[in-house]
Amino acid sequence: MAASKDIVSYPSFSELDKESHDEEDFQSDFWSVPKKKAFSSGHRSLRQGDPYQLRDENDFLDGYDSGEESCISPQPKAHPEVNLKNVLGGIVAILTGRSKGHGIVQPRQISSTTFLGSESNGDSFLHPSVYIPSAPPLLETEAINYGAYRDVLEAEPPEWLPDSYTTVCMQCTSPFTALTRGRHHCRFCGGVFCRACTKGRCLLPVKFQERDPQRVCDACYDKLDPLQGILINSISNAMQSAKHDVMDWTSTRGWLNLPVGLSMEHEIYKAANTLRSYSQVARLNPEKSIPLAVLKGAKGLAILTVAKAGALLTYKLGTGLVVARRSDGSWSAPSAILSVGLGWGAQIGGELMDFIIVLHGSKAVKTFTSRMHFSLGGGLSAAAGPVGRVFEADLRAGDKGSGMCYTYSCSKGAFIGVSLEGNLVVTRMDANLRFYGDPYLTTTDILLGTVERPKAAAPLYSALNDLYWRLTC
């Protein structure tokens, strides 16, 4: 920075003379410091009477008052003689605290370039260019060295080697057997390996046209692992737009939810269809809707479609998903679940039920973060044709906690009865892996963590907003 010959203190940049402004137009308001300001953020105050007076005004920033706070460069001092007396005296001074202000440590000369500025209240702060990170965020495209990973990102799908190419694993050289060591192809290089050498699952580059994580050998896993952040945020199923979003009479799947969904995308469609159907019933007949107090206090929702059939002893099977309500009122990313159960009581028939399970508290949400949990409760069910009602209350318990849940549903079929219900709910880790593409992602991360809401779940969040529209009116 060029130093001016006559340094004048002025209160604002707007008072600068036009000629002076043209000469020093590279200076900004940031470098302008009012009078009588000192560094107060843990730095030494530069005032009159300091043991280190600055002699050369050009070494300081333009804009400091030269009359009241004249600052010069510190005088170089000779190093003290090193002897036993000085060493012992220094130790005593440090222990007793008398070394402060004695100038034992020489300050560095203040250069003409500084990254400190002064605020109106006298506190100093760093220029933004100092603390802005020079490296891009970890999962952004700029964080990857494309020169180093160009061959991997632009790789073409290989032609798989035939099984007869080798009789031993191409990595550990163990011989293949029919039961204990079968053959597996690496989806990235096409080589033949055993199960132990192909445990890794990775998303593959774009040219492979695969959105699910694929089995790869250990060597290829090491190549692909640094790129998983980019691939998860670009080609995973969660980042794609929802393709099945028509839920009216023009779509066959919109008439009837199947009890078992093979993918998270199917579960999202089923859940959105269930919520929209329930919202329509609630608008036509508010008495049959979920009470507002129950919806307002819900910490999460589990939406399932379950098939139930039997006499006295009934069997249940179905799949669905669960979402948690965050503290700011938004919904978390979905996690897929599977439910199997038994019922015993005075009951007979068969029905297809669309459940909406209201998770009453945070403990109930933590229950659904378990890999597996049990529920026990009682229910009353009646269905005749396409319209039926089911109400259940149950207690759920797993390795992550326990909590109360209330179940509301619409059912279709011919069924009547009162029963004691027991269910086993399992988190579908395979469905979550295929959807999110991250093998390290846990159910706790999805429901209680900071996982971004997937783009593919847009119909689900739209249906949730429709269900909660009464709370915002």
N, C-alpha and C positions, 0 to 999 in steps of 0.2 A: 504494500500500500504506500502510495506516495504521501509524504508528510507535507503539510502546509507550513509556510513560514510564520504566518501570524494566526495563531489559534484563538478563535473567539468563541465564547460560550453563548449559545442562543437557545431559546426554549423549544422551538419546533422547527421542522424542516421547511415549513411554508414561509418562514421569514428570511430564508436565504436570498441573497441578492442574485438576480438572474445571471450576472456574469460569473459570480462564484459558483452558482449551480452548474453552469456549463463546464466550468473547469473541473469540478469534483462530482460529476453526475453519477459516478460509480458508487458513491456513498449513499446509504439508505437510512430510513428512520431507525432501523435496527441498531445502527452504530451510533446514533445520537444519544447521549447520556446527559440528563439534567445535572445541574450543579449539586454539589455536596452529596454525591451518591457514593456509596462504598459497597464493596462486595460483602454480602452478609450471609451467604450460604456456606458457612464453614470456611471461607477464605479469610486471609488476613486483610483487615481494613487498611486502606492506603490513605492515611491522614497525616497532618502535620504532627511532628513529634515522633514519628516512627523511626526506629534506628536505621532503617534503610531508605534513604532519600534518593529519589531519582533525579539525575542532573539534567538529562537530555530530554526535552519535551517532545522531540520527534519520535522517541521510542514509545510514546503512548498513543492512544487512539485520538483522531481528530474529534473535537467536540467536547473534551474535558476542559474544565475551567483552569487556566494556567495561573490565575491569580491566587485562588484560595487553596488549591491542592497542587502545588508544584511537585512534580515527580521526576526523579532523575534515575539513571542507572545505578545499581549498587556498586560501591567501591570494592574492588578485589582486595581481599585480606590475606595476609600471610597465614599459612597453616600453623597451628600451635605446635610447639615442640612435644614430641612423644616421649614421655618419661613416666616413671611410676607415680609421681605426685599428681600429674595431670590426669592419668587414668583413674586413680583412686578418687580424685576430686570429681571427675565426671560421673563415676558410678554413684557416689553419694548424692550428687545433684539430681540424678535421674530418680533415685529412690525417694528422695525428699520432695521432688517436684519443683525444685528451685531452678531447673534448667530452662523453664519456659521464659522466652523473651531474652535469653542471654545470647542468642545469635550463634549457637554452636553450629547449626546447619545453615549453610549459606544458601540463600534463595537464588533461583535461576534468574538470569536477566530477562526482563520482559521484552519480548520481541515485538515488532511492529505488526505482526499478524496474530490475531486472537480470535477465539471462537466464543467469547463471553460477551454478553450484552447486559444492559441494565433496564429493569422495569421501573414503572412510575413509583412503586413503593420502596425502591432502593435495593431490591433483591436482584441478584445476578442470575442469568440463565444461559444455557447453551444454545448456540445457533442450531436450527433444525437440521442442517446438513450434517451435524456431528452424529446425532442419534438415529437418523434414518438408516435402516440396515442396507448394506451394500449388496447383500445376497438376496435373491428372490425367495419367496416362501417355498417350503419343502415340496408341496404337492402341485405346484404350478408348473406349467410347461417350461418356463425359463430356468427352473431349477435343475433340469436334466442337461447333461453335456451330450448333445446330439452327435458330436463328432465321435465320442467313445461308444455310443450305443446305436449308431446309425445302422450297422449290420443287423442288429437284433430287431430294431423297429421296422426295417424294410425287408425282413426275412419272408421268403415265400414258403407256403406249406410244403413239407417234404413228401417224398414217396416212401411209404413205410417199407422197411425191410421185411421179407417173408419170414414166417416163423422158423422155416428150415435153414435160415441163414446161419444160425449159431445154436449150439446145444447148451451153452453156458451163458450166464448173465454177462453183458458187455461191460459191466462195471466191477462187480465183485467176483466174477468168473466162477460162481457157484453153479453146478449143473441143475438144469430144470427137472422138476418132477411133476407128476400129475396132480398131487394134492397139496404138498407142502411148499412148493416153489414153482408157481405157474409163470407163464410169459405175459409181459405187459409192454405195450409200445409207448414210447415217449411221444407225446403229441407235437413236440416242437422239433425234434431231430429225427424221429422215425425209427430210432434204434430199439432193440429188444432187450428188456431188462426184467429183473425179478420184482416182486411186490415190495421187498424191503428197500430197493433202490429207486422206487418211483412213488414215494409217499407224498411228495409235494404236489400242490394244486395251484396253478397260476392262470391268470388271464393271458391270452396270447395276443400278438399284434393284430392290427386291423385286417391285414390280408388273409388271415386265417378264418375270418368271418365266424368266430365263435364268441358268444357273450357269456357262456358259463365257464368257470375255472376248469382247466383240463389237467389231467395227470401228466407230469413231466419227470424226467430223471433228475438226479441230484445236480449234475453239472449244468443242465439247462435251467434248473431252479435258481442257481446262483446268478445266471445271466439275466433272468427275467425279474427276479425279486426287486432290484432297484427301480424298475419301471412300473411296479404295480400301482403306485399312487396315481400316476398319469392314466393308466388303463382303467382303474376303478372309476375315476372321474370322467371318463370319456366313453368307454364302450360297454360298461357293465349294464345289466338289465335295469338296475335302479335308476340310471340316468337317461333312459329312453322315454319317449312320450308314450302315454297309454294308448294302445291300439284298439282295445275293446272298451268303448265308452258309451255305446248305445244300449239303453236299458228299457226302451218302450216295447210296444207290441210288435214292432218290425224286426226285433231280434229274438230268435228262438231261445237263446240262453237267458234272456230277460224274463221269461215266463216262470222258470223253475230253476232254483239253485240246486246243483248236484251236491250230495253230501261230502264228496271227496274232491279236493282241488289238487292238481298235480304240480302247480307252480304258484309262486307268490303273486304273479300277475292275475291268475285265476282267483286267488283268495281275495285280492283287492277288488276285483269285479263283483264277486259274491257279496262281500261286505258292503260295498257301495249300493248294490241292488237291495240288500236287506234294509239298510238305513233309509233309503228313499221310499221303499214300500211302507215302512213304519211311520215315516214323516207324513205320508199321504193319509194313512189311517188316523194319525193324530190330528190332522187338520179337519177331517170330516167328523171325527168324534173325539174331542179332547179328553173325555172320561176314560177312554181306552189307551191313552198315551202314558208315557213314563212321567210321573209327577215331577214338577219343576224343581222341587226341593231335592229330589234324588239326583236329577241331572246336574244341578248346580254343585252338589257336593261330591260328584264323581271325580275320582282321581285317575280313571282310566276306563276303557271299554274293551270287552272281548266280544267279537262277532263271529259266530259259528253257524254252520248248517249241519244238522245231525239227523240221521235216520234212526228211528226207534220202532221196534216191532217185538211182539211176544204176547203171552198170556200168563198172568201171575208173575213170571220171571221174564223181564224184557231186556233186550240187548240194544246198545246204542253205539254208533260210530259216526264220526264227522270231523271236519277240519275247519279251520278259520284263522283269524289273526287277532292280535291284541295291540292296542295303542295306549299310551299314557298321556295324561294331561300335565303339561309343565306349569311352572309357577307363573309364567307370564300369560297363561291361557291358551297357548299354542299346543298342538298335538305332536307327539314324538313320531319317529319312524315306526313302521309296523313290524311285528315279529310273528312268524307263522307258528301255529299250534295244531296239535292232533288230540282228539278226545275220544276215549273208549270208556264204556261204562255198563253197569247193570242196574236194573230196577226191580224192586220186589214189592208187591202189594195187590190190591184189588183192581186189576187193570187188564185190558185186552184190546188188541187191534194193532194198527201200524200207522205211523205218521212221519212226515218230514217237517222238521222244526228249524226255523231261523231264529237263533238265540241272540239276544243282546244282553250281555252280562255286565252289570254296572259294578265296577270295583270301588267299594265304598271308601277306602282309605289308602294311604301310602303303603301300609302293610300288605294289603291285597295286591297292589302293583308289584311289590317285591316278591310275592308268592309266584307271580307269573314270570319272574326272571330266573326261576329255578329250571333246571333241565327237566324236572318231573315233579308234579305235585298231585295230591289227592283232594277230592272234595266229597263231602257227605252232607246230604240235606234231604228235605221232603218237598214234594211237588204235587200240584193238582193240574190235570191235563184233560182237555176236552176238544175234540176235532170232529167235524162232519163236513166232508167235501173240501173246498178250497180255503175255508176260513175256520180258524180255531184259535184258542187262547191257552197259554201255558204260563203259570207263575211258579217260581221256585225260589227258595232261600237256602243257601248252603254255606258251610264253613270250609275254607280251603287251607291246606297246610303243605309246605314244602321245605326244602333245606334252606331257603332264603327268608322264611317267615310264614305267617298265617294271617288270614283276614276274612271278613264277612263280605259276601257278594249277593246281589239281588239279580234275578234272571227274569227277563221279559222276552216273550217270543210270539211269533205268528206261526201257526202250524197248518198243514194240509194233510188230509187223509181221513181215516175212520178210527178214532181212538177215544177211550174214556177210562179214567181211573185215578186213583190216589195211590202214591207209592213212595217208598224210601229209595233215594237215588245215591249211587256211588259212582264216581268217575275218576279216571286217571287221565291227566292232561300232560302232554309231552311237548316240549319245544322242538320244532322241526329244524334242526341245525342245518340239514342238507338244503332245505328250501331257502333259508336265510343266506347260505353260502352261494347258491346259484344266483340269488337276486342281487346281493350286495357285492359279491366277488372278493370279499376280504376274509381269509381263513382265520384271522385273529380277532374278528369281531364277535363279541359276546352279546347275550340277550340283555345284560345290564347296560352295556354300551348303547344298545339300540333304544331301550325304553327310558333309562335314567341318565344316559350320557348326552353327548353333544352331537350325535349323528344327524347330519342334515336331512331334512324331509326329502325323500326321493321324488324325482320328477314323475316317475311311473305311477305314483300313488295319488296323483292329482284328483281323480274321480272320488277317491275315498275322503279326502279332505273337503271336497265340495259337498259331499253327502253329510259329513259331520257338521258343517256350517248350517245346512238346512235343518238338521235335527235340533241344533241349538239356537235357531233363529228366535224362538220365543223368549229366551233369556236376555236378548239384546233389545227387545221391543219395549 
